[in-house]
Amino acid sequence: MFNNWCWCTYIVTYGDSFIMLQAIIIVCLMGNPTQCIMLEDQRGPYNSDRECKARVMEMSEAVHRHMRGYKPISYQCRSLKPGMLTVR
């Protein structure tokens, strides 16, 4: 369902404002890899791709503790428009 799904977004500047990044991971049920959930980070947004990817790794490592039977399969550092805290 989400095979090879990875968009790596870098900081883009518009004048004096920066585009912030939101960490997102996709986790799928190990017994049914078509049953997947998108998890959005609640700590960010982040100023750099490096910070975002570090948070993605932290989130991925915690999945097995909070969601038994699920496995992280992909991630995205999604850019947010100025003034936005999440992407909708």
N, C-alpha and C positions, 0 to 999 in steps of 0.2 A: 504494500500500500504506500509506504513512504520510502521505498528503495532509492538510494543515492540522493536523498533529500538533504541538502546542506547549502545554505546561502551564507557566505561570509561577507559581511558588510563592513566597510571601513569608514572612519570618520570623514564626513564631508562638511566643509565649512561654507556658510552663506554669509558673507560680510563678517560681522563680529560674532555670529552665533554658531554653535556647534550642533551637529546632529548627535543625539544621544543614542545609545544602544541598549536594547532589552534582551536578556538571556532567555532562551526558550529551548526546551528539550522535548523530544517525542519519545514516549515510552509505550511499549507494546506488551501484551500478555504473552508470556512464554509459551503457553499451551495453545494460543490462538493468535498468531502474529498479525492478523487483520484487525484485532481489537486494540486500538491505539488511543492514547490520550496526549494532548498537547499541554505541557506544564509551563506556565509563565513565571519567571522570577518575581519575587515580591520585595527584593532589596534594592534593585537598581532604580533608575537606569545608570549606565556606565559611560565614562568619557572616552574609553579606548577599546579597540578590538581585543587587546591583550587582557584587560580587566574583565571584559565580557566572557571571553573563552575560559578564564580562570574560574568564573562563577558557574559556567556551564559544567565544567569538570566537577566542581563541588556538588552541584545539584545531581549530576549523574551518579556520583559515588554514594549519595544518600537515598537513592530510589529504593534499593533493596530493604532498607530499614523502615521506610514509610509505606511502601506499596509492594507487599509480598507477591511474588509471581510475575512482576513486571520487570522489563529490562529496557534500559535506554538504548535507542537505536540511531538517533540523529539529533542534531542541534541546529540552532540558528541564532545569530546575533543580529536582531532586527533593528533597523534604524527607526527612530521616532522623530516626528516633526517637532520643531520648536514649540514648547508649551505643552506637549503631550507626555503623559506618564506611562501609558500603555497603548498598544495598537489594537484597534477595534475595527 
